[in-house]
Amino acid sequence: MHLQVYRRYEKGMREIPVWAVIQLSQLYQCSTDYILGLSDKK
């Protein structure tokens, strides 16, 4: 189930919520800007 949701985010079919971006940045220990592709700096 979760993989389908992530695929929709990756394909641009669904917008990722802010809370999810924050959780991903914490999980991968990088900035939210990096996750969003706004920065090359982790």
mmCIF entry with sequence, helices, sheets and N, C-alpha, C, O atoms, coordinates in Angstrom:
data_MODEL
# 
_entry.id   MODEL 
# 
_entity.id                         1 
_entity.type                       polymer 
_entity.pdbx_number_of_molecules   1 
# 
_entity_poly.entity_id                      1 
_entity_poly.type                           'polypeptide(L)' 
_entity_poly.nstd_linkage                   no 
_entity_poly.nstd_monomer                   no 
_entity_poly.pdbx_seq_one_letter_code       MHLQVYRRYEKGMREIPVWAVIQLSQLYQCSTDYILGLSDKK 
_entity_poly.pdbx_seq_one_letter_code_can   MHLQVYRRYEKGMREIPVWAVIQLSQLYQCSTDYILGLSDKK 
_entity_poly.pdbx_strand_id                 A 
# 
loop_
_entity_poly_seq.entity_id 
_entity_poly_seq.num 
_entity_poly_seq.mon_id 
_entity_poly_seq.hetero 
1 1  MET n 
1 2  HIS n 
1 3  LEU n 
1 4  GLN n 
1 5  VAL n 
1 6  TYR n 
1 7  ARG n 
1 8  ARG n 
1 9  TYR n 
1 10 GLU n 
1 11 LYS n 
1 12 GLY n 
1 13 MET n 
1 14 ARG n 
1 15 GLU n 
1 16 ILE n 
1 17 PRO n 
1 18 VAL n 
1 19 TRP n 
1 20 ALA n 
1 21 VAL n 
1 22 ILE n 
1 23 GLN n 
1 24 LEU n 
1 25 SER n 
1 26 GLN n 
1 27 LEU n 
1 28 TYR n 
1 29 GLN n 
1 30 CYS n 
1 31 SER n 
1 32 THR n 
1 33 ASP n 
1 34 TYR n 
1 35 ILE n 
1 36 LEU n 
1 37 GLY n 
1 38 LEU n 
1 39 SER n 
1 40 ASP n 
1 41 LYS n 
1 42 LYS n 
# 
_struct_asym.id          A 
_struct_asym.entity_id   1 
# 
loop_
_struct_conf.conf_type_id 
_struct_conf.id 
_struct_conf.pdbx_PDB_helix_id 
_struct_conf.beg_label_comp_id 
_struct_conf.beg_label_asym_id 
_struct_conf.beg_label_seq_id 
_struct_conf.pdbx_beg_PDB_ins_code 
_struct_conf.end_label_comp_id 
_struct_conf.end_label_asym_id 
_struct_conf.end_label_seq_id 
_struct_conf.pdbx_end_PDB_ins_code 
_struct_conf.beg_auth_comp_id 
_struct_conf.beg_auth_asym_id 
_struct_conf.beg_auth_seq_id 
_struct_conf.end_auth_comp_id 
_struct_conf.end_auth_asym_id 
_struct_conf.end_auth_seq_id 
_struct_conf.pdbx_PDB_helix_class 
_struct_conf.details 
_struct_conf.pdbx_PDB_helix_length 
HELX_P HELX_P1 AA1 HIS A 2  ? LYS A 11 ? HIS A 2  LYS A 11 1 ? 10 
HELX_P HELX_P2 AA2 VAL A 18 ? TYR A 28 ? VAL A 18 TYR A 28 1 ? 11 
HELX_P HELX_P3 AA3 THR A 32 ? ILE A 35 ? THR A 32 ILE A 35 1 ? 4  
# 
_struct_conf_type.id          HELX_P 
_struct_conf_type.criteria    ? 
_struct_conf_type.reference   ? 
# 
loop_
_atom_site.group_PDB 
_atom_site.id 
_atom_site.type_symbol 
_atom_site.label_atom_id 
_atom_site.label_alt_id 
_atom_site.label_comp_id 
_atom_site.label_asym_id 
_atom_site.label_entity_id 
_atom_site.label_seq_id 
_atom_site.pdbx_PDB_ins_code 
_atom_site.Cartn_x 
_atom_site.Cartn_y 
_atom_site.Cartn_z 
_atom_site.occupancy 
_atom_site.B_iso_or_equiv 
_atom_site.pdbx_formal_charge 
_atom_site.auth_seq_id 
_atom_site.auth_comp_id 
_atom_site.auth_asym_id 
_atom_site.auth_atom_id 
_atom_site.pdbx_PDB_model_num 
ATOM 1   N N  . MET A 1 1  ? 0.812  -1.200 0.000   1.00 0.00 ? 1  MET A N  1 
ATOM 2   C CA . MET A 1 1  ? 0.000  0.000  0.000   1.00 0.00 ? 1  MET A CA 1 
ATOM 3   C C  . MET A 1 1  ? 0.856  1.265  0.000   1.00 0.00 ? 1  MET A C  1 
ATOM 4   O O  . MET A 1 1  ? 0.617  2.180  -0.788  1.00 0.00 ? 1  MET A O  1 
ATOM 5   N N  . HIS A 1 2  ? 1.843  1.313  0.878   1.00 0.00 ? 2  HIS A N  1 
ATOM 6   C CA . HIS A 1 2  ? 2.674  2.508  0.982   1.00 0.00 ? 2  HIS A CA 1 
ATOM 7   C C  . HIS A 1 2  ? 3.493  2.742  -0.284  1.00 0.00 ? 2  HIS A C  1 
ATOM 8   O O  . HIS A 1 2  ? 3.729  3.889  -0.664  1.00 0.00 ? 2  HIS A O  1 
ATOM 9   N N  . LEU A 1 3  ? 3.920  1.684  -0.930  1.00 0.00 ? 3  LEU A N  1 
ATOM 10  C CA . LEU A 1 3  ? 4.709  1.839  -2.149  1.00 0.00 ? 3  LEU A CA 1 
ATOM 11  C C  . LEU A 1 3  ? 3.913  2.530  -3.243  1.00 0.00 ? 3  LEU A C  1 
ATOM 12  O O  . LEU A 1 3  ? 4.471  3.315  -4.010  1.00 0.00 ? 3  LEU A O  1 
ATOM 13  N N  . GLN A 1 4  ? 2.631  2.254  -3.328  1.00 0.00 ? 4  GLN A N  1 
ATOM 14  C CA . GLN A 1 4  ? 1.790  2.896  -4.330  1.00 0.00 ? 4  GLN A CA 1 
ATOM 15  C C  . GLN A 1 4  ? 1.710  4.400  -4.088  1.00 0.00 ? 4  GLN A C  1 
ATOM 16  O O  . GLN A 1 4  ? 1.721  5.186  -5.036  1.00 0.00 ? 4  GLN A O  1 
ATOM 17  N N  . VAL A 1 5  ? 1.630  4.792  -2.838  1.00 0.00 ? 5  VAL A N  1 
ATOM 18  C CA . VAL A 1 5  ? 1.564  6.215  -2.502  1.00 0.00 ? 5  VAL A CA 1 
ATOM 19  C C  . VAL A 1 5  ? 2.869  6.898  -2.888  1.00 0.00 ? 5  VAL A C  1 
ATOM 20  O O  . VAL A 1 5  ? 2.849  7.979  -3.477  1.00 0.00 ? 5  VAL A O  1 
ATOM 21  N N  . TYR A 1 6  ? 4.008  6.279  -2.563  1.00 0.00 ? 6  TYR A N  1 
ATOM 22  C CA . TYR A 1 6  ? 5.300  6.868  -2.902  1.00 0.00 ? 6  TYR A CA 1 
ATOM 23  C C  . TYR A 1 6  ? 5.486  6.965  -4.407  1.00 0.00 ? 6  TYR A C  1 
ATOM 24  O O  . TYR A 1 6  ? 6.052  7.940  -4.901  1.00 0.00 ? 6  TYR A O  1 
ATOM 25  N N  . ARG A 1 7  ? 5.021  5.976  -5.128  1.00 0.00 ? 7  ARG A N  1 
ATOM 26  C CA . ARG A 1 7  ? 5.111  6.029  -6.591  1.00 0.00 ? 7  ARG A CA 1 
ATOM 27  C C  . ARG A 1 7  ? 4.329  7.212  -7.141  1.00 0.00 ? 7  ARG A C  1 
ATOM 28  O O  . ARG A 1 7  ? 4.768  7.861  -8.090  1.00 0.00 ? 7  ARG A O  1 
ATOM 29  N N  . ARG A 1 8  ? 3.181  7.493  -6.555  1.00 0.00 ? 8  ARG A N  1 
ATOM 30  C CA . ARG A 1 8  ? 2.384  8.640  -6.997  1.00 0.00 ? 8  ARG A CA 1 
ATOM 31  C C  . ARG A 1 8  ? 3.117  9.952  -6.715  1.00 0.00 ? 8  ARG A C  1 
ATOM 32  O O  . ARG A 1 8  ? 3.056  10.886 -7.514  1.00 0.00 ? 8  ARG A O  1 
ATOM 33  N N  . TYR A 1 9  ? 3.811  10.018 -5.575  1.00 0.00 ? 9  TYR A N  1 
ATOM 34  C CA . TYR A 1 9  ? 4.613  11.208 -5.270  1.00 0.00 ? 9  TYR A CA 1 
ATOM 35  C C  . TYR A 1 9  ? 5.717  11.362 -6.312  1.00 0.00 ? 9  TYR A C  1 
ATOM 36  O O  . TYR A 1 9  ? 5.922  12.449 -6.852  1.00 0.00 ? 9  TYR A O  1 
ATOM 37  N N  . GLU A 1 10 ? 6.427  10.266 -6.591  1.00 0.00 ? 10 GLU A N  1 
ATOM 38  C CA . GLU A 1 10 ? 7.551  10.311 -7.519  1.00 0.00 ? 10 GLU A CA 1 
ATOM 39  C C  . GLU A 1 10 ? 7.120  10.674 -8.928  1.00 0.00 ? 10 GLU A C  1 
ATOM 40  O O  . GLU A 1 10 ? 7.853  11.364 -9.637  1.00 0.00 ? 10 GLU A O  1 
ATOM 41  N N  . LYS A 1 11 ? 5.948  10.226 -9.345  1.00 0.00 ? 11 LYS A N  1 
ATOM 42  C CA . LYS A 1 11 ? 5.449  10.494 -10.691 1.00 0.00 ? 11 LYS A CA 1 
ATOM 43  C C  . LYS A 1 11 ? 4.743  11.841 -10.800 1.00 0.00 ? 11 LYS A C  1 
ATOM 44  O O  . LYS A 1 11 ? 4.346  12.252 -11.891 1.00 0.00 ? 11 LYS A O  1 
ATOM 45  N N  . GLY A 1 12 ? 4.587  12.528 -9.667  1.00 0.00 ? 12 GLY A N  1 
ATOM 46  C CA . GLY A 1 12 ? 3.922  13.825 -9.680  1.00 0.00 ? 12 GLY A CA 1 
ATOM 47  C C  . GLY A 1 12 ? 2.409  13.724 -9.758  1.00 0.00 ? 12 GLY A C  1 
ATOM 48  O O  . GLY A 1 12 ? 1.735  14.711 -10.051 1.00 0.00 ? 12 GLY A O  1 
ATOM 49  N N  . MET A 1 13 ? 1.876  12.553 -9.502  1.00 0.00 ? 13 MET A N  1 
ATOM 50  C CA . MET A 1 13 ? 0.432  12.350 -9.540  1.00 0.00 ? 13 MET A CA 1 
ATOM 51  C C  . MET A 1 13 ? -0.231 12.825 -8.239  1.00 0.00 ? 13 MET A C  1 
ATOM 52  O O  . MET A 1 13 ? -1.442 13.040 -8.188  1.00 0.00 ? 13 MET A O  1 
ATOM 53  N N  . ARG A 1 14 ? 0.565  12.979 -7.220  1.00 0.00 ? 14 ARG A N  1 
ATOM 54  C CA . ARG A 1 14 ? 0.069  13.402 -5.914  1.00 0.00 ? 14 ARG A CA 1 
ATOM 55  C C  . ARG A 1 14 ? 1.145  14.244 -5.254  1.00 0.00 ? 14 ARG A C  1 
ATOM 56  O O  . ARG A 1 14 ? 2.332  13.940 -5.366  1.00 0.00 ? 14 ARG A O  1 
ATOM 57  N N  . GLU A 1 15 ? 0.732  15.309 -4.563  1.00 0.00 ? 15 GLU A N  1 
ATOM 58  C CA . GLU A 1 15 ? 1.703  16.159 -3.871  1.00 0.00 ? 15 GLU A CA 1 
ATOM 59  C C  . GLU A 1 15 ? 2.015  15.571 -2.507  1.00 0.00 ? 15 GLU A C  1 
ATOM 60  O O  . GLU A 1 15 ? 1.126  15.107 -1.792  1.00 0.00 ? 15 GLU A O  1 
ATOM 61  N N  . ILE A 1 16 ? 3.292  15.599 -2.162  1.00 0.00 ? 16 ILE A N  1 
ATOM 62  C CA . ILE A 1 16 ? 3.720  15.064 -0.880  1.00 0.00 ? 16 ILE A CA 1 
ATOM 63  C C  . ILE A 1 16 ? 3.435  16.099 0.216   1.00 0.00 ? 16 ILE A C  1 
ATOM 64  O O  . ILE A 1 16 ? 3.763  17.275 0.060   1.00 0.00 ? 16 ILE A O  1 
ATOM 65  N N  . PRO A 1 17 ? 2.829  15.665 1.311   1.00 0.00 ? 17 PRO A N  1 
ATOM 66  C CA . PRO A 1 17 ? 2.542  16.612 2.393   1.00 0.00 ? 17 PRO A CA 1 
ATOM 67  C C  . PRO A 1 17 ? 3.822  17.070 3.098   1.00 0.00 ? 17 PRO A C  1 
ATOM 68  O O  . PRO A 1 17 ? 4.828  16.360 3.119   1.00 0.00 ? 17 PRO A O  1 
ATOM 69  N N  . VAL A 1 18 ? 3.759  18.256 3.663   1.00 0.00 ? 18 VAL A N  1 
ATOM 70  C CA . VAL A 1 18 ? 4.917  18.838 4.346   1.00 0.00 ? 18 VAL A CA 1 
ATOM 71  C C  . VAL A 1 18 ? 5.421  17.921 5.451   1.00 0.00 ? 18 VAL A C  1 
ATOM 72  O O  . VAL A 1 18 ? 6.630  17.744 5.604   1.00 0.00 ? 18 VAL A O  1 
ATOM 73  N N  . TRP A 1 19 ? 4.513  17.337 6.222   1.00 0.00 ? 19 TRP A N  1 
ATOM 74  C CA . TRP A 1 19 ? 4.929  16.467 7.323   1.00 0.00 ? 19 TRP A CA 1 
ATOM 75  C C  . TRP A 1 19 ? 5.742  15.281 6.811   1.00 0.00 ? 19 TRP A C  1 
ATOM 76  O O  . TRP A 1 19 ? 6.651  14.814 7.498   1.00 0.00 ? 19 TRP A O  1 
ATOM 77  N N  . ALA A 1 20 ? 5.427  14.790 5.612   1.00 0.00 ? 20 ALA A N  1 
ATOM 78  C CA . ALA A 1 20 ? 6.161  13.652 5.054   1.00 0.00 ? 20 ALA A CA 1 
ATOM 79  C C  . ALA A 1 20 ? 7.561  14.072 4.622   1.00 0.00 ? 20 ALA A C  1 
ATOM 80  O O  . ALA A 1 20 ? 8.517  13.316 4.796   1.00 0.00 ? 20 ALA A O  1 
ATOM 81  N N  . VAL A 1 21 ? 7.688  15.267 4.061   1.00 0.00 ? 21 VAL A N  1 
ATOM 82  C CA . VAL A 1 21 ? 9.009  15.778 3.672   1.00 0.00 ? 21 VAL A CA 1 
ATOM 83  C C  . VAL A 1 21 ? 9.887  15.924 4.908   1.00 0.00 ? 21 VAL A C  1 
ATOM 84  O O  . VAL A 1 21 ? 11.069 15.580 4.877   1.00 0.00 ? 21 VAL A O  1 
ATOM 85  N N  . ILE A 1 22 ? 9.323  16.423 5.975   1.00 0.00 ? 22 ILE A N  1 
ATOM 86  C CA . ILE A 1 22 ? 10.074 16.592 7.224   1.00 0.00 ? 22 ILE A CA 1 
ATOM 87  C C  . ILE A 1 22 ? 10.513 15.235 7.769   1.00 0.00 ? 22 ILE A C  1 
ATOM 88  O O  . ILE A 1 22 ? 11.663 15.077 8.180   1.00 0.00 ? 22 ILE A O  1 
ATOM 89  N N  . GLN A 1 23 ? 9.621  14.268 7.775   1.00 0.00 ? 23 GLN A N  1 
ATOM 90  C CA . GLN A 1 23 ? 9.975  12.936 8.269   1.00 0.00 ? 23 GLN A CA 1 
ATOM 91  C C  . GLN A 1 23 ? 11.056 12.296 7.408   1.00 0.00 ? 23 GLN A C  1 
ATOM 92  O O  . GLN A 1 23 ? 11.965 11.657 7.938   1.00 0.00 ? 23 GLN A O  1 
ATOM 93  N N  . LEU A 1 24 ? 10.973 12.456 6.097   1.00 0.00 ? 24 LEU A N  1 
ATOM 94  C CA . LEU A 1 24 ? 12.001 11.898 5.214   1.00 0.00 ? 24 LEU A CA 1 
ATOM 95  C C  . LEU A 1 24 ? 13.348 12.558 5.461   1.00 0.00 ? 24 LEU A C  1 
ATOM 96  O O  . LEU A 1 24 ? 14.380 11.886 5.460   1.00 0.00 ? 24 LEU A O  1 
ATOM 97  N N  . SER A 1 25 ? 13.346 13.874 5.674   1.00 0.00 ? 25 SER A N  1 
ATOM 98  C CA . SER A 1 25 ? 14.613 14.565 5.928   1.00 0.00 ? 25 SER A CA 1 
ATOM 99  C C  . SER A 1 25 ? 15.235 14.094 7.243   1.00 0.00 ? 25 SER A C  1 
ATOM 100 O O  . SER A 1 25 ? 16.457 13.997 7.355   1.00 0.00 ? 25 SER A O  1 
ATOM 101 N N  . GLN A 1 26 ? 14.405 13.807 8.222   1.00 0.00 ? 26 GLN A N  1 
ATOM 102 C CA . GLN A 1 26 ? 14.922 13.286 9.486   1.00 0.00 ? 26 GLN A CA 1 
ATOM 103 C C  . GLN A 1 26 ? 15.433 11.861 9.321   1.00 0.00 ? 26 GLN A C  1 
ATOM 104 O O  . GLN A 1 26 ? 16.479 11.507 9.864   1.00 0.00 ? 26 GLN A O  1 
ATOM 105 N N  . LEU A 1 27 ? 14.706 11.053 8.583   1.00 0.00 ? 27 LEU A N  1 
ATOM 106 C CA . LEU A 1 27 ? 15.101 9.666  8.352   1.00 0.00 ? 27 LEU A CA 1 
ATOM 107 C C  . LEU A 1 27 ? 16.436 9.585  7.617   1.00 0.00 ? 27 LEU A C  1 
ATOM 108 O O  . LEU A 1 27 ? 17.311 8.804  7.992   1.00 0.00 ? 27 LEU A O  1 
ATOM 109 N N  . TYR A 1 28 ? 16.588 10.398 6.568   1.00 0.00 ? 28 TYR A N  1 
ATOM 110 C CA . TYR A 1 28 ? 17.804 10.356 5.746   1.00 0.00 ? 28 TYR A CA 1 
ATOM 111 C C  . TYR A 1 28 ? 18.863 11.358 6.193   1.00 0.00 ? 28 TYR A C  1 
ATOM 112 O O  . TYR A 1 28 ? 19.924 11.466 5.579   1.00 0.00 ? 28 TYR A O  1 
ATOM 113 N N  . GLN A 1 29 ? 18.567 12.093 7.268   1.00 0.00 ? 29 GLN A N  1 
ATOM 114 C CA . GLN A 1 29 ? 19.500 13.070 7.843   1.00 0.00 ? 29 GLN A CA 1 
ATOM 115 C C  . GLN A 1 29 ? 20.009 14.051 6.791   1.00 0.00 ? 29 GLN A C  1 
ATOM 116 O O  . GLN A 1 29 ? 21.213 14.219 6.600   1.00 0.00 ? 29 GLN A O  1 
ATOM 117 N N  . CYS A 1 30 ? 19.066 14.685 6.122   1.00 0.00 ? 30 CYS A N  1 
ATOM 118 C CA . CYS A 1 30 ? 19.399 15.707 5.134   1.00 0.00 ? 30 CYS A CA 1 
ATOM 119 C C  . CYS A 1 30 ? 18.362 16.819 5.231   1.00 0.00 ? 30 CYS A C  1 
ATOM 120 O O  . CYS A 1 30 ? 17.367 16.697 5.946   1.00 0.00 ? 30 CYS A O  1 
ATOM 121 N N  . SER A 1 31 ? 18.604 17.885 4.514   1.00 0.00 ? 31 SER A N  1 
ATOM 122 C CA . SER A 1 31 ? 17.687 19.018 4.581   1.00 0.00 ? 31 SER A CA 1 
ATOM 123 C C  . SER A 1 31 ? 16.445 18.768 3.730   1.00 0.00 ? 31 SER A C  1 
ATOM 124 O O  . SER A 1 31 ? 16.455 17.952 2.809   1.00 0.00 ? 31 SER A O  1 
ATOM 125 N N  . THR A 1 32 ? 15.384 19.485 4.060   1.00 0.00 ? 32 THR A N  1 
ATOM 126 C CA . THR A 1 32 ? 14.170 19.389 3.252   1.00 0.00 ? 32 THR A CA 1 
ATOM 127 C C  . THR A 1 32 ? 14.417 19.962 1.858   1.00 0.00 ? 32 THR A C  1 
ATOM 128 O O  . THR A 1 32 ? 13.845 19.481 0.880   1.00 0.00 ? 32 THR A O  1 
ATOM 129 N N  . ASP A 1 33 ? 15.258 20.977 1.763   1.00 0.00 ? 33 ASP A N  1 
ATOM 130 C CA . ASP A 1 33 ? 15.609 21.533 0.451   1.00 0.00 ? 33 ASP A CA 1 
ATOM 131 C C  . ASP A 1 33 ? 16.267 20.482 -0.440  1.00 0.00 ? 33 ASP A C  1 
ATOM 132 O O  . ASP A 1 33 ? 16.018 20.448 -1.645  1.00 0.00 ? 33 ASP A O  1 
ATOM 133 N N  . TYR A 1 34 ? 17.091 19.638 0.136   1.00 0.00 ? 34 TYR A N  1 
ATOM 134 C CA . TYR A 1 34 ? 17.744 18.570 -0.620  1.00 0.00 ? 34 TYR A CA 1 
ATOM 135 C C  . TYR A 1 34 ? 16.702 17.574 -1.138  1.00 0.00 ? 34 TYR A C  1 
ATOM 136 O O  . TYR A 1 34 ? 16.755 17.152 -2.293  1.00 0.00 ? 34 TYR A O  1 
ATOM 137 N N  . ILE A 1 35 ? 15.766 17.210 -0.277  1.00 0.00 ? 35 ILE A N  1 
ATOM 138 C CA . ILE A 1 35 ? 14.706 16.266 -0.665  1.00 0.00 ? 35 ILE A CA 1 
ATOM 139 C C  . ILE A 1 35 ? 13.871 16.852 -1.798  1.00 0.00 ? 35 ILE A C  1 
ATOM 140 O O  . ILE A 1 35 ? 13.470 16.136 -2.716  1.00 0.00 ? 35 ILE A O  1 
ATOM 141 N N  . LEU A 1 36 ? 13.611 18.152 -1.731  1.00 0.00 ? 36 LEU A N  1 
ATOM 142 C CA . LEU A 1 36 ? 12.781 18.810 -2.740  1.00 0.00 ? 36 LEU A CA 1 
ATOM 143 C C  . LEU A 1 36 ? 13.543 19.174 -4.001  1.00 0.00 ? 36 LEU A C  1 
ATOM 144 O O  . LEU A 1 36 ? 12.957 19.673 -4.962  1.00 0.00 ? 36 LEU A O  1 
ATOM 145 N N  . GLY A 1 37 ? 14.848 18.926 -4.003  1.00 0.00 ? 37 GLY A N  1 
ATOM 146 C CA . GLY A 1 37 ? 15.656 19.223 -5.173  1.00 0.00 ? 37 GLY A CA 1 
ATOM 147 C C  . GLY A 1 37 ? 16.031 20.680 -5.317  1.00 0.00 ? 37 GLY A C  1 
ATOM 148 O O  . GLY A 1 37 ? 16.397 21.128 -6.404  1.00 0.00 ? 37 GLY A O  1 
ATOM 149 N N  . LEU A 1 38 ? 15.943 21.427 -4.225  1.00 0.00 ? 38 LEU A N  1 
ATOM 150 C CA . LEU A 1 38 ? 16.253 22.843 -4.248  1.00 0.00 ? 38 LEU A CA 1 
ATOM 151 C C  . LEU A 1 38 ? 17.702 23.141 -3.896  1.00 0.00 ? 38 LEU A C  1 
ATOM 152 O O  . LEU A 1 38 ? 18.171 24.268 -4.055  1.00 0.00 ? 38 LEU A O  1 
ATOM 153 N N  . SER A 1 39 ? 18.411 22.115 -3.413  1.00 0.00 ? 39 SER A N  1 
ATOM 154 C CA . SER A 1 39 ? 19.794 22.291 -3.000  1.00 0.00 ? 39 SER A CA 1 
ATOM 155 C C  . SER A 1 39 ? 20.563 20.993 -3.254  1.00 0.00 ? 39 SER A C  1 
ATOM 156 O O  . SER A 1 39 ? 20.002 19.899 -3.181  1.00 0.00 ? 39 SER A O  1 
ATOM 157 N N  . ASP A 1 40 ? 21.842 21.133 -3.548  1.00 0.00 ? 40 ASP A N  1 
ATOM 158 C CA . ASP A 1 40 ? 22.710 19.982 -3.689  1.00 0.00 ? 40 ASP A CA 1 
ATOM 159 C C  . ASP A 1 40 ? 23.368 19.613 -2.363  1.00 0.00 ? 40 ASP A C  1 
ATOM 160 O O  . ASP A 1 40 ? 24.000 18.565 -2.227  1.00 0.00 ? 40 ASP A O  1 
ATOM 161 N N  . LYS A 1 41 ? 23.200 20.501 -1.397  1.00 0.00 ? 41 LYS A N  1 
ATOM 162 C CA . LYS A 1 41 ? 23.821 20.335 -0.081  1.00 0.00 ? 41 LYS A CA 1 
ATOM 163 C C  . LYS A 1 41 ? 22.907 19.535 0.837   1.00 0.00 ? 41 LYS A C  1 
ATOM 164 O O  . LYS A 1 41 ? 21.772 19.936 1.098   1.00 0.00 ? 41 LYS A O  1 
ATOM 165 N N  . LYS A 1 42 ? 23.404 18.403 1.323   1.00 0.00 ? 42 LYS A N  1 
ATOM 166 C CA . LYS A 1 42 ? 22.597 17.572 2.211   1.00 0.00 ? 42 LYS A CA 1 
ATOM 167 C C  . LYS A 1 42 ? 22.462 18.223 3.560   1.00 0.00 ? 42 LYS A C  1 
ATOM 168 O O  . LYS A 1 42 ? 21.814 17.672 4.450   1.00 0.00 ? 42 LYS A O  1 
# 
